[in-house]
Amino acid sequence: MSAQPLQCKAHRGTDDSIVQSGAANPVPLAFHAQTSAGAATMVDTVKTVASPGTPEALGSGLVSEVAIYPLRTNNDRVYWGGSATNDTQHGWTPVRLTAPPGKKLNLAQIFLDVMTAGDGVRFSTAD
């Protein structure tokens, strides 16, 4: 069996004819092989919170994905959430957040709160 080139038709007109990419069809669909140049870059960071009851932003920047893990050295619970609300946020178990296709997560909009000063998380980002 010989390899066949993959062809994809992104849009069709009202008469079922193929509409070419361009001003009337600005969303061409293309498939690309993943290369090392297109691979995601992973970054590991440790974030601690100085004062219990005072949530702090996880970081800064936009990422495609973030995985949040409580530090093994924590003395108590660490909470995370999308607002600066004291320890009424989500649980303290590891979590992976992934942005929808074509979108990014803003690390400045993910907050941490701790029960013990100096506790925190390790988080890994991919972009």
C-alpha positions in Angstrom: 0.0 0.0 0.0 1.5 3.3 -1.0 1.1 6.4 1.1 -1.7 8.8 0.0 -1.4 12.5 0.5 -3.9 13.8 3.1 -6.3 16.3 1.7 -8.8 18.2 3.7 -11.5 20.5 2.5 -12.4 23.0 5.2 -15.5 24.6 3.8 -18.1 23.9 1.1 -20.5 26.3 -0.6 -24.3 26.1 -0.7 -24.0 24.0 -3.8 -21.6 21.6 -2.0 -18.6 22.9 -4.1 -15.3 23.4 -2.4 -14.6 27.0 -1.2 -11.0 28.0 -1.5 -9.2 29.7 1.4 -9.1 33.5 1.1 -11.1 36.6 2.1 -14.4 34.7 1.8 -13.0 31.7 3.6 -10.4 32.9 6.1 -10.1 29.6 8.0 -7.9 27.3 6.0 -7.4 23.9 7.6 -4.0 22.4 7.5 -2.3 19.4 9.2 1.3 19.6 10.2 3.7 17.0 11.5 5.0 17.8 15.0 8.6 18.7 14.9 11.0 19.6 17.7 10.6 23.3 16.7 6.9 23.0 17.3 7.0 21.0 20.5 5.7 22.6 23.7 8.2 24.0 26.2 7.8 22.8 29.8 8.7 25.0 32.7 8.7 24.0 36.4 8.3 26.7 39.0 7.8 26.7 42.8 5.4 29.3 44.3 5.0 29.8 48.0 2.5 32.1 49.8 3.9 34.4 52.5 0.7 34.9 54.6 -2.3 32.7 55.3 -5.6 34.3 54.3 -3.9 36.5 51.7 -4.2 34.7 48.3 -1.5 35.4 45.8 -1.4 35.0 42.0 0.2 31.8 40.8 2.5 33.7 38.4 2.4 35.8 35.3 2.1 35.1 31.6 -0.1 33.2 29.3 0.2 29.4 28.9 -1.6 26.6 27.1 -1.5 24.3 30.1 -0.6 24.3 33.8 -0.3 21.4 36.3 -0.4 22.4 40.0 1.0 20.1 42.7 1.2 20.8 46.5 4.7 20.8 47.8 5.7 17.7 49.8 7.1 20.0 52.5 3.7 21.7 53.2 2.5 21.8 56.7 -1.2 22.1 55.8 -3.6 22.6 52.9 -3.0 24.8 49.9 -6.1 26.0 48.0 -6.3 27.3 44.4 -8.9 29.1 42.4 -9.9 31.7 39.9 -10.3 34.6 42.4 -8.6 36.0 45.5 -11.2 34.5 47.9 -9.6 33.1 51.1 -9.5 29.3 51.3 -13.0 28.8 49.9 -11.5 27.9 46.6 -11.0 24.5 45.0 -9.5 21.6 46.9 -5.8 21.0 47.6 -5.2 18.0 45.4 -3.0 18.1 42.2 -4.8 19.6 39.2 -4.1 20.1 35.5 -5.8 23.0 33.7 -5.8 23.1 29.9 -6.9 26.1 27.9 -9.5 25.5 25.1 -8.1 25.3 21.6 -6.9 28.7 20.4 -7.0 30.2 23.9 -4.4 30.7 26.8 -4.6 30.5 30.6 -3.5 33.7 32.4 -1.4 32.6 35.4 -2.2 36.0 37.1 -5.8 34.9 37.3 -5.1 31.7 39.2 -4.8 32.3 43.0 -3.2 30.3 45.8 -4.1 30.5 49.5 -2.4 28.6 52.3 -3.2 27.6 55.9 0.5 27.9 57.0 2.8 30.7 55.9 5.5 29.5 53.4 3.5 26.6 52.1 2.9 26.4 48.3 2.9 24.5 45.1 5.1 23.3 42.3 3.6 24.1 39.0 4.5 23.1 35.5 3.5 25.1 32.4 3.4 24.1 28.8 3.4 26.6 25.9 
